[in-house]
Amino acid sequence: MPAPFRLVASDIDGTLIRSDGTLSPRTIDVIERLPVPLVLVTGRPVRWLRQLYDQMSDPPPAVCANGAVVYDPDTDEVLVATSMDVELLLDVAKKLRDAVPDISLAVEVEDGRAFWYDENWPMRWESEHRQVRVLTSPEELTSVPAVKLLARSASAGSPDDFFALVSRTLGGLAETTHSSSSALVEISAAGVTKAAGLAWLSEREGITAEHVLAFGDMPNDLPMLAWAGHSVAMGNAHPSVAEIADEVTATNDEDGVAVFLEKTFGL
């Protein structure tokens, strides 16, 4: 009996790609033979998609920045973007700086095509990118709308502990989540989640949640996995993800998404 799914939604890091950032030959083959559309649903900004798209013959659309941006690679067009306005950024940044003395902040601006960061942000990559720059003053951080605010702390303990601290501090003022092995929290406008972005794109295509199969591995995937008709956690998933998923597949380094799709669609 054919699978009842009309769309496959997959996170990227820790899920679709291996730990070295590549798609395995097996996964590429399965994606190319998949009888339904694939949508990437990621915390990544638009500018980080090219590394993955270059490995694919037919790049699929992407829900980026944890649901704040929906992107069409065929036209290089942002279909929808939900930003935090300047007033909200000012409020959130002040609360975080008051609560966490050593906090460092950064923002995804221009729909995720540019990245601005505090001087004390631990920048380790893409620092030479023309759309990535260090801010000359704290006020610059909140000078324009942003699709995502990122917060780091060197003294906040575990990623889960820091996430709990930031969530308590903001008290629902904005959406908080995390997907890193370090103390990094990702903050969006209230209501912006991977589920919301995926729901927007699915509705545009005439597809309802019950016909969506979703894969993920980290807490920022939880809303999407709860929304989708069938959810699959990776073998390497955060405990909170494995707990709520309908099924668990192999790890990302064991081609877990491909393994599950082969079985489900008879590929």
C-alpha positions in Angstrom: 0.0 0.0 0.0 1.5 3.4 -1.0 2.5 5.7 1.8 -0.2 8.3 2.7 2.3 11.1 2.8 2.3 14.0 0.2 5.3 15.9 1.5 8.5 15.1 3.4 10.0 17.8 5.7 13.5 17.4 7.0 15.9 19.3 9.2 19.4 19.6 7.8 22.1 19.5 10.5 22.2 16.3 12.5 19.4 14.9 10.4 19.7 14.9 6.6 23.4 15.5 6.3 26.3 13.6 8.0 28.5 15.1 10.7 31.0 16.2 8.0 28.4 18.3 6.3 27.8 16.1 3.3 24.9 14.2 1.9 25.7 10.6 1.5 25.4 9.0 -1.9 22.6 6.9 -0.5 20.7 9.9 0.7 21.2 11.7 -2.6 19.8 8.7 -4.5 16.7 8.5 -2.2 16.0 12.2 -2.5 16.2 12.0 -6.3 13.8 9.1 -6.4 11.3 10.4 -3.8 7.8 10.4 -5.3 6.7 13.4 -3.2 8.2 16.9 -2.6 10.9 17.5 -0.1 11.1 20.6 2.0 14.1 21.6 4.1 13.2 23.0 7.5 16.2 24.4 9.3 17.6 26.8 11.8 20.1 27.9 9.1 19.8 31.3 7.5 19.4 31.6 3.7 23.1 32.2 3.1 24.0 28.9 4.6 21.9 26.9 2.2 24.3 27.0 -0.7 26.7 24.5 0.8 23.9 21.9 0.8 22.2 23.0 -2.5 25.5 22.5 -4.3 25.3 18.8 -3.5 21.7 18.4 -4.9 20.6 18.2 -8.5 17.2 19.8 -7.8 17.4 22.0 -4.7 14.1 22.0 -2.8 12.4 25.0 -1.0 13.5 25.7 2.5 11.9 27.0 5.7 14.8 28.8 7.3 15.7 30.6 10.6 13.5 28.2 12.5 10.4 29.2 10.5 10.9 33.0 10.1 11.8 32.7 6.4 10.5 30.6 3.5 12.8 30.5 0.6 12.5 29.5 -3.1 15.9 28.5 -4.5 14.6 28.4 -8.1 14.0 32.2 -8.1 16.3 33.1 -5.2 13.2 34.7 -3.6 12.1 35.0 0.0 8.4 34.1 -0.1 7.7 35.2 3.4 9.7 36.6 6.3 8.6 37.3 9.8 11.0 39.6 11.7 11.4 40.9 15.2 10.8 44.6 15.0 13.2 47.2 16.5 11.0 47.8 19.6 10.9 44.0 20.4 14.7 43.7 19.8 15.4 46.5 22.2 13.2 45.0 24.9 14.7 41.5 24.5 18.3 42.6 24.3 17.9 44.7 27.4 16.4 41.9 29.4 19.1 39.5 28.4 22.0 41.9 29.1 20.5 42.6 32.5 20.1 38.9 33.4 23.3 37.5 31.9 26.4 39.8 32.4 28.6 38.0 30.0 26.0 37.5 27.2 27.0 38.1 23.6 24.3 38.7 21.0 24.0 38.6 17.2 21.3 39.1 14.7 20.2 37.6 11.3 19.1 40.6 9.2 18.1 41.2 5.6 15.9 38.0 5.8 19.0 36.0 6.8 21.3 37.1 4.1 23.4 39.1 6.5 24.7 38.6 10.0 25.8 41.2 12.6 27.4 40.3 15.9 28.7 41.8 19.1 32.5 42.3 19.5 32.6 39.5 22.1 30.7 37.0 19.9 32.9 33.9 19.4 33.1 34.2 15.6 34.8 31.2 14.1 33.6 31.0 10.6 32.4 33.2 7.6 34.0 36.2 9.2 35.4 37.3 5.8 31.9 37.1 4.2 30.9 40.6 3.0 27.5 40.3 4.6 28.9 39.4 8.0 30.3 42.1 10.2 31.1 43.0 13.8 29.1 45.8 15.3 30.8 49.0 16.5 28.3 49.7 19.2 25.6 47.7 21.2 22.9 50.0 19.8 23.6 48.8 16.2 22.3 45.4 17.1 18.8 46.7 17.5 18.8 49.3 14.8 16.9 47.2 12.1 14.4 44.3 12.2 15.9 40.8 12.4 14.5 37.4 11.6 16.5 35.9 14.4 18.4 37.0 17.5 21.1 34.7 18.9 22.4 34.7 22.4 25.6 33.0 23.8 27.1 32.8 27.3 30.4 31.3 28.4 29.2 30.9 32.0 25.6 29.7 31.7 26.3 26.0 32.0 24.8 23.4 29.7 22.8 24.2 26.6 19.6 23.1 28.3 20.3 25.2 31.4 21.0 28.3 29.3 17.9 27.8 27.3 15.9 27.6 30.5 17.4 30.8 31.8 16.7 32.7 28.6 13.2 31.4 28.4 12.5 32.5 32.0 14.0 35.9 31.4 11.9 36.6 28.3 8.7 35.0 29.7 7.0 34.5 26.4 7.9 37.9 25.0 9.6 36.1 22.1 10.0 32.5 20.8 13.0 30.7 22.2 14.6 27.5 21.2 18.0 25.8 20.8 19.8 23.4 18.5 23.4 23.6 19.5 25.8 21.6 21.6 27.0 24.9 23.2 25.1 27.5 25.3 23.4 29.1 22.3 19.8 30.2 22.2 17.9 31.2 19.1 15.2 33.8 19.5 12.4 34.7 17.1 9.2 36.7 17.1 6.4 35.1 19.2 4.7 32.4 17.3 7.6 31.8 14.8 8.5 28.2 14.8 9.5 25.5 12.3 5.9 24.3 12.5 4.5 27.7 11.6 6.8 28.1 8.6 6.1 24.6 7.3 2.4 25.0 7.8 2.5 28.2 5.7 4.3 26.5 2.9 2.2 23.3 3.1 -1.1 25.3 2.9 0.3 27.1 -0.1 0.7 23.7 -1.8 -2.7 22.5 -0.6 -1.2 19.9 1.8 -2.5 19.4 5.3 -0.5 18.4 8.4 -1.8 14.8 8.3 0.0 14.2 5.0 3.4 15.5 6.2 6.2 13.2 7.3 8.9 15.1 9.3 12.4 14.3 10.5 14.4 16.1 13.2 17.0 15.8 16.0 17.0 18.9 18.2 14.6 20.9 20.4 14.1 23.5 17.6 12.4 20.6 15.7 9.8 19.9 18.4 7.1 22.2 17.1 7.4 20.8 13.6 7.4 17.2 14.8 4.3 17.8 16.9 2.5 19.4 14.0 3.3 16.8 11.3 1.1 13.8 10.7 4.0 11.5 11.4 7.3 12.4 13.1 10.6 10.6 13.1 13.5 11.3 15.4 17.1 10.6 14.5 19.0 8.0 16.4 21.3 10.8 17.6 18.4 13.0 18.6 18.1 15.1 21.8 16.2 13.1 24.4 13.2 15.5 24.2 12.9 14.8 20.5 13.1 11.1 20.8 10.5 11.2 23.5 7.8 12.9 21.4 8.5 11.4 18.0 6.3 8.7 16.6 9.3 6.6 15.5 13.1 6.7 15.8 15.3 5.9 12.8 19.1 5.4 12.5 21.5 8.3 13.1 22.4 10.9 10.6 25.8 9.3 10.0 24.0 6.0 9.3 21.7 7.6 6.7 18.7 7.5 9.0 16.5 9.6 6.8 17.3 7.6 3.7 16.7 4.3 5.6 13.2 5.4 6.7 12.2 6.8 3.3 13.3 3.6 1.5 11.1 1.6 3.8 8.2 4.0 3.8 8.0 4.6 0.0 9.4 1.2 -1.2 12.4 2.8 -2.8 
